[in-house]
Amino acid sequence: MSMPSFAWPDGKSCAVSLSFDDARPSQVDVGVPVLDAHGVRATFYLSPSLIAQRLEAWQRAVTAGHEMGNHTCSHPCSGNFAFARANGAVLEEYTLERMELDIDGASEAIRSLLGVTPATFAYPCGQKFVGRGMSARSYVPIVAGRFVAGRGFRDEVPSDPSFCDLAQANGVDGDDAPFDRLKPLIDMAIRSGGWLIFACHDVGDDPRQAMRAADLDQVCRYCQDLANGVWIDTVAAIGSYIQRWR
């Protein structure tokens, strides 16, 4: 018996998720008010050590329906990033066991601080390995065993919902780009029937790793225009829909 072809719910043409990494204060200070004004739910991949800076604001974001995802405790990246060496969180020096502890510790901290269990994960720096050379190992299976979806970073195209590995869903960079550069990415998803996940950091006018509030506002407006046929929702909501379809 052949599998029915994939279809988005309610006749939608594609799906878009807005995601933001690190629990940066501007996300709740600037971003959440814009999202809430449009009734758009986003996904925030939290570094637990930063939650306390705006704990009550993060708690309000949970109440508003935004998703709180796992971004590890230590944000380990390749030692080619000087900040990773300075923080002592270097992927080349990690083991799979250490990565499991880092991920599970973040989930426990988020449960303790915000009362929710993360359902999705974002790979720090978009990197998915531990070790080096012949000892290097992928930690994608760790993510696949714990979460509905794992989001990458600086990928080039929307994910194909009928084919993609949910543990390696594409994350397309949404930082430092005006709306006229973000709109073609949404239009690509509309044409292909794909799932576009924007991966962003700060929200504001600082040009370094930030989506401007005005551009976030335009993205929300464009995705909510019924004529465009976009389902805009959290990574967990859309990932769970694809998972159920399979």
ZAVOTI-449609 format. One record per residue (C-alpha): residue in three letters; x, y, z. Coordinates in Angstrom, 3 decimals, padded with zeros to 6 digits. Example, Ala and Ser with C-alpha at 12.3 -4.5 7.8 and 13.67 -1.06 7.14 Angstrom:
BEGIN
   res          X          Y          Z
   Ala    012.300   -004.500    007.800
   Ser    013.670   -001.060    007.140
This chain:
BEGIN
   res          X          Y          Z
   Met    000.000    000.000    000.000
   Ser    001.529    003.333   -001.046
   Met    002.059    006.165    001.415
   Pro   -000.268    009.149    000.839
   Ser    001.516    012.255   -000.387
   Phe    002.407    014.834    002.219
   Ala    000.031    017.746    002.745
   Trp    000.160    020.623    005.174
   Pro   -002.961    021.096    007.328
   Asp   -005.906    023.307    006.347
   Gly   -004.712    023.631    002.769
   Lys   -001.554    025.526    003.706
   Ser    001.241    025.716    001.134
   Cys    004.236    025.583    003.478
   Ala    005.377    026.057    007.058
   Val    007.629    028.651    008.703
   Ser    009.140    028.599    012.200
   Leu    010.908    031.492    013.862
   Ser    013.648    030.364    016.248
   Phe    016.074    032.306    018.423
   Asp    019.183    030.981    020.182
   Asp    020.879    031.503    023.553
   Ala    018.135    033.134    025.710
   Arg    019.469    036.606    024.936
   Pro    017.629    039.389    026.823
   Ser    016.594    041.211    023.624
   Gln    014.493    038.212    022.659
   Val    012.034    038.755    025.514
   Asp    012.553    042.525    025.785
   Val    012.032    043.281    022.084
   Gly    011.101    040.115    020.182
   Val    008.328    038.607    022.283
   Pro    006.214    041.813    022.278
   Val    006.350    041.866    018.460
   Leu    005.442    038.186    018.236
   Asp    002.636    038.504    020.779
   Ala    001.169    041.487    018.941
   His    000.687    039.184    015.950
   Gly   -000.292    036.082    017.927
   Val    002.746    034.275    016.495
   Arg    004.420    031.561    018.569
   Ala    008.190    031.195    018.234
   Thr    010.815    028.747    019.484
   Phe    013.574    029.879    021.845
   Tyr    016.630    027.654    022.250
   Leu    017.782    028.439    025.752
   Ser    021.183    028.522    027.395
   Pro    020.068    027.967    031.016
   Ser    022.719    030.254    032.519
   Leu    021.115    033.255    030.784
   Ile    017.494    032.577    031.735
   Ala    017.883    034.119    035.183
   Gln    018.650    037.522    033.636
   Arg    014.977    037.753    032.586
   Leu    013.364    034.892    034.493
   Glu    009.912    036.467    034.906
   Ala    009.863    037.505    031.246
   Trp    010.731    033.965    030.154
   Gln    007.981    032.616    032.395
   Arg    005.504    034.990    030.729
   Ala    006.719    033.818    027.314
   Val    005.960    030.225    028.316
   Thr    002.452    031.267    029.399
   Ala    001.976    033.001    026.028
   Gly    002.622    029.703    024.245
   His    006.152    030.151    022.983
   Glu    008.317    027.023    022.834
   Met    011.368    026.651    025.049
   Gly    013.959    024.386    023.421
   Asn    017.312    022.879    024.430
   His    020.591    024.513    023.358
   Thr    022.862    022.632    025.839
   Cys    024.288    023.987    029.093
   Ser    027.768    024.818    027.780
   His    027.171    025.734    024.111
   Pro    030.028    023.517    022.865
   Cys    031.451    024.384    019.447
   Ser    034.610    023.641    017.516
   Gly    037.784    024.930    019.121
   Asn    038.318    026.903    015.935
   Phe    036.013    029.398    017.666
   Ala    038.145    031.152    020.285
   Phe    035.121    031.551    022.586
   Ala    034.707    027.764    022.748
   Arg    038.296    027.325    023.940
   Ala    037.860    030.159    026.439
   Asn    034.707    028.498    027.800
   Gly    036.262    025.035    027.941
   Ala    033.478    023.654    025.744
   Val    035.332    022.352    022.688
   Leu    033.651    019.717    020.537
   Glu    036.970    018.181    019.504
   Glu    037.550    017.401    023.200
   Tyr    034.031    016.140    023.935
   Thr    032.841    012.546    024.115
   Leu    029.327    011.331    023.381
   Glu    028.868    010.727    027.102
   Arg    029.832    014.296    027.942
   Met    027.447    015.590    025.279
   Glu    024.613    013.540    026.764
   Leu    025.271    015.098    030.169
   Asp    025.389    018.591    028.656
   Ile    022.088    018.122    026.840
   Asp    020.289    016.391    029.707
   Gly    021.517    019.009    032.161
   Ala    020.012    021.758    030.016
   Ser    016.637    020.010    029.856
   Glu    016.612    019.575    033.623
   Ala    017.534    023.227    034.223
   Ile    014.768    024.430    031.881
   Arg    012.245    022.191    033.634
   Ser    013.349    023.574    036.993
   Leu    013.295    027.235    035.948
   Leu    010.314    027.321    033.600
   Gly    008.287    024.186    034.297
   Val    008.436    022.847    030.736
   Thr    010.351    019.977    029.154
   Pro    012.128    020.874    025.891
   Ala    010.755    018.991    022.884
   Thr    013.280    020.209    020.299
   Phe    016.996    021.004    020.135
   Ala    019.284    023.424    018.289
   Tyr    022.884    022.419    017.556
   Pro    025.287    025.082    018.888
   Cys    027.100    026.619    015.910
   Gly    025.170    024.111    013.770
   Gln    027.912    021.537    014.446
   Lys    026.919    017.915    015.064
   Phe    030.115    016.040    016.027
   Val    032.382    015.309    018.964
   Gly    036.037    014.260    018.850
   Arg    038.459    014.556    015.980
   Gly    039.867    012.497    013.128
   Met    039.267    008.753    013.331
   Ser    037.659    009.241    016.764
   Ala    035.089    011.802    015.605
   Arg    031.459    010.803    016.153
   Ser    028.103    012.311    015.244
   Tyr    025.848    013.189    018.155
   Val    022.751    013.342    015.920
   Pro    021.552    009.971    017.324
   Ile    021.599    011.450    020.844
   Val    019.343    014.260    019.666
   Ala    017.109    011.893    017.701
   Gly    016.530    009.784    020.802
   Arg    015.489    012.731    022.970
   Phe    013.685    015.286    020.820
   Val    011.015    015.660    018.159
   Ala    013.457    017.674    016.059
   Gly    017.007    019.009    016.018
   Arg    017.588    022.287    014.181
   Gly    020.781    023.066    012.290
   Phe    022.250    026.467    011.441
   Arg    023.258    028.306    008.277
   Asp    021.670    025.749    005.996
   Glu    020.643    026.928    002.543
   Val    017.136    025.692    001.821
   Pro    013.883    024.805    003.599
   Ser    013.472    021.190    004.694
   Asp    011.381    018.840    002.559
   Pro    008.781    017.501    005.023
   Ser    008.327    014.264    003.095
   Phe    012.057    013.477    003.165
   Cys    013.992    015.405    005.820
   Asp    015.658    013.917    008.868
   Leu    013.819    015.633    011.707
   Ala    016.916    015.264    013.875
   Gln    018.748    017.454    011.338
   Ala    016.074    019.927    010.227
   Asn    017.540    022.809    008.273
   Gly    018.003    026.128    010.053
   Val    018.356    029.099    007.687
   Asp    020.166    032.184    008.989
   Gly    017.700    035.006    009.671
   Asp    020.150    037.462    011.241
   Asp    021.478    040.685    009.738
   Ala    019.055    040.605    006.801
   Pro    016.347    043.098    005.819
   Phe    012.894    041.824    004.981
   Asp    013.560    042.037    001.247
   Arg    016.207    039.310    001.733
   Leu    014.025    037.228    004.071
   Lys    010.918    037.309    001.869
   Pro    012.524    035.314   -000.997
   Leu    013.305    032.533    001.479
   Ile    009.652    032.409    002.538
   Asp    008.614    032.456   -001.122
   Met    010.979    029.538   -001.769
   Ala    009.180    027.554    000.931
   Ile    005.800    028.475   -000.551
   Arg    006.856    027.282   -004.014
   Ser    008.429    024.049   -002.771
   Gly    005.933    023.197   -000.043
   Gly    008.846    023.131    002.411
   Trp    009.446    023.918    006.061
   Leu    011.543    027.051    006.567
   Ile    013.070    027.492    010.013
   Phe    014.699    030.849    010.570
   Ala    017.623    030.614    013.021
   Cys    018.203    033.970    014.705
   His    019.855    035.451    017.784
   Asp    019.208    038.968    019.086
   Val    016.217    041.097    018.125
   Gly    017.047    044.762    017.604
   Asp    019.041    047.273    015.619
   Asp    022.521    046.015    016.524
   Pro    023.787    044.655    013.184
   Arg    025.657    041.744    014.795
   Gln    023.615    038.541    014.913
   Ala    020.239    040.246    015.100
   Met    016.919    040.388    013.308
   Arg    015.597    043.934    013.427
   Ala    012.230    044.311    015.156
   Ala    010.810    045.955    012.038
   Asp    011.871    042.993    009.902
   Leu    010.430    040.528    012.430
   Asp    007.177    042.472    012.247
   Gln    007.157    042.216    008.442
   Val    007.898    038.483    008.517
   Cys    004.963    037.940    010.875
   Arg    002.649    040.029    008.707
   Tyr    003.688    038.267    005.498
   Cys    003.325    034.790    006.963
   Gln   -000.094    035.613    008.409
   Asp   -001.446    036.958    005.125
   Leu   -003.966    034.244    004.214
   Ala   -003.204    034.752    000.532
   Asn    000.304    033.342    001.082
   Gly   -000.831    030.031    002.580
   Val    001.849    029.898    005.292
   Trp    001.508    027.943    008.522
   Ile    003.700    029.804    011.020
   Asp    004.240    027.967    014.294
   Thr    006.870    026.548    016.640
   Val    009.451    023.961    015.653
   Ala    007.797    021.477    018.024
   Ala    004.313    021.988    016.576
   Ile    005.395    021.626    012.965
   Gly    007.910    018.855    013.669
   Ser    005.241    016.904    015.555
   Tyr    002.843    017.245    012.620
   Ile    005.463    015.825    010.240
   Gln    006.287    013.065    012.717
   Arg    002.620    012.034    012.969
   Trp    002.288    012.005    009.179
   Arg    005.152    009.523    008.969
